[in-house]
Amino acid sequence: MGTAKMQVEEATRSGKIVFEMENVDYQVEGKQLVKDFSAQVQRGDKIALIGPKRLR
């Protein structure tokens, strides 16, 4: 298992930004899956994470 560090701030619903992340790194069993990824998701956006079913 990995670890995650998050900072969440409460905001009013009136904004367009729903989700924002900066400089995300993610590893599973020592295998680097994501490195230095940043994104901003706005209301109405559609997102998907696509990859192989197995990591090994």
ROVEXPA-177968 format. One record per residue: x negated, y, z negated of N, C-alpha, C in turn; residue number from 0. Coordinates in nm, 3 decimals. Layout:
<nodes>
((X,Y,Z),(X,Y,Z),(X,Y,Z),NUM)
...
</nodes>
This chain:
<nodes>
((-0.083,-0.119,0.000),(0.000,0.000,0.000),(-0.087,0.124,0.000),0)
((-0.033,0.232,0.053),(-0.103,0.359,0.056),(-0.045,0.454,-0.046),1)
((-0.095,0.574,-0.044),(-0.043,0.678,-0.132),(-0.005,0.798,-0.049),2)
((0.083,0.879,-0.103),(0.126,1.001,-0.034),(0.130,1.115,-0.134),3)
((0.092,1.232,-0.088),(0.100,1.352,-0.170),(0.191,1.449,-0.096),4)
((0.298,1.492,-0.162),(0.393,1.581,-0.098),(0.423,1.701,-0.185),5)
((0.447,1.812,-0.120),(0.492,1.932,-0.189),(0.624,1.971,-0.125),6)
((0.730,1.971,-0.204),(0.863,2.001,-0.152),(0.913,2.128,-0.218),7)
((0.960,2.219,-0.134),(1.014,2.344,-0.185),(1.162,2.352,-0.150),8)
((1.243,2.394,-0.245),(1.385,2.408,-0.222),(1.409,2.532,-0.136),9)
((1.499,2.520,-0.039),(1.529,2.633,0.049),(1.678,2.635,0.080),10)
((1.725,2.747,0.127),(1.865,2.757,0.168),(1.882,2.689,0.303),11)
((2.002,2.650,0.336),(2.030,2.577,0.459),(2.029,2.666,0.583),12)
((2.022,2.794,0.569),(2.035,2.884,0.683),(1.918,2.881,0.781),13)
((1.805,2.828,0.741),(1.688,2.826,0.830),(1.696,2.720,0.937),14)
((1.617,2.738,1.042),(1.612,2.641,1.151),(1.516,2.527,1.121),15)
((1.413,2.552,1.041),(1.313,2.449,1.012),(1.368,2.352,0.908),16)
((1.369,2.224,0.944),(1.418,2.120,0.854),(1.302,2.052,0.784),17)
((1.189,2.036,0.854),(1.079,1.954,0.807),(0.951,2.006,0.870),18)
((0.847,2.020,0.788),(0.718,2.065,0.840),(0.607,1.988,0.770),19)
((0.509,1.940,0.846),(0.395,1.872,0.785),(0.268,1.918,0.854),20)
((0.160,1.919,0.777),(0.032,1.965,0.830),(-0.080,1.870,0.790),21)
((-0.167,1.841,0.884),(-0.289,1.763,0.861),(-0.263,1.629,0.792),22)
((-0.168,1.553,0.842),(-0.132,1.424,0.782),(-0.227,1.315,0.833),23)
((-0.281,1.237,0.741),(-0.359,1.117,0.771),(-0.283,1.000,0.710),24)
((-0.281,0.885,0.779),(-0.210,0.769,0.727),(-0.288,0.643,0.765),25)
((-0.312,0.558,0.665),(-0.383,0.431,0.685),(-0.302,0.318,0.626),26)
((-0.313,0.201,0.687),(-0.254,0.079,0.633),(-0.362,-0.028,0.638),27)
((-0.390,-0.088,0.524),(-0.491,-0.193,0.514),(-0.622,-0.151,0.579),28)
((-0.662,-0.027,0.556),(-0.788,0.024,0.608),(-0.787,0.064,0.755),29)
((-0.673,0.048,0.822),(-0.662,0.082,0.964),(-0.599,0.221,0.977),30)
((-0.672,0.314,1.039),(-0.625,0.452,1.057),(-0.515,0.454,1.163),31)
((-0.392,0.490,1.123),(-0.280,0.495,1.217),(-0.251,0.637,1.263),32)
((-0.271,0.733,1.174),(-0.246,0.874,1.206),(-0.362,0.955,1.150),33)
((-0.412,1.050,1.227),(-0.522,1.135,1.180),(-0.494,1.280,1.218),34)
((-0.494,1.366,1.116),(-0.480,1.511,1.133),(-0.359,1.550,1.218),35)
((-0.243,1.492,1.186),(-0.119,1.516,1.260),(-0.040,1.628,1.195),36)
((0.007,1.722,1.274),(0.091,1.832,1.224),(0.215,1.841,1.312),37)
((0.330,1.873,1.252),(0.454,1.885,1.329),(0.554,1.971,1.253),38)
((0.646,2.026,1.330),(0.756,2.103,1.272),(0.884,2.052,1.338),39)
((0.982,2.012,1.259),(1.109,1.964,1.310),(1.215,2.069,1.279),40)
((1.288,2.108,1.382),(1.391,2.209,1.365),(1.529,2.145,1.376),41)
((1.628,2.210,1.320),(1.765,2.161,1.323),(1.803,2.126,1.468),42)
((1.855,2.006,1.488),(1.896,1.962,1.621),(1.789,1.883,1.696),43)
((1.664,1.886,1.650),(1.558,1.808,1.715),(1.582,1.659,1.695),44)
((1.535,1.581,1.789),(1.539,1.435,1.777),(1.395,1.387,1.776),45)
((1.362,1.299,1.681),(1.226,1.249,1.670),(1.226,1.097,1.661),46)
((1.115,1.036,1.699),(1.100,0.891,1.689),(0.954,0.858,1.667),47)
((0.928,0.756,1.587),(0.794,0.701,1.570),(0.796,0.564,1.636),48)
((0.712,0.547,1.736),(0.714,0.424,1.815),(0.577,0.359,1.810),49)
((0.575,0.230,1.789),(0.449,0.158,1.786),(0.475,0.009,1.784),50)
((0.367,-0.068,1.778),(0.384,-0.213,1.775),(0.454,-0.257,1.647),51)
((0.519,-0.369,1.655),(0.594,-0.423,1.542),(0.501,-0.462,1.427),52)
((0.385,-0.514,1.460),(0.288,-0.558,1.359),(0.164,-0.472,1.366),53)
((0.098,-0.456,1.252),(-0.023,-0.375,1.246),(-0.149,-0.455,1.272),54)
((-0.144,-0.584,1.250),(-0.265,-0.667,1.263),(-0.288,-0.713,1.403),55)
</nodes>
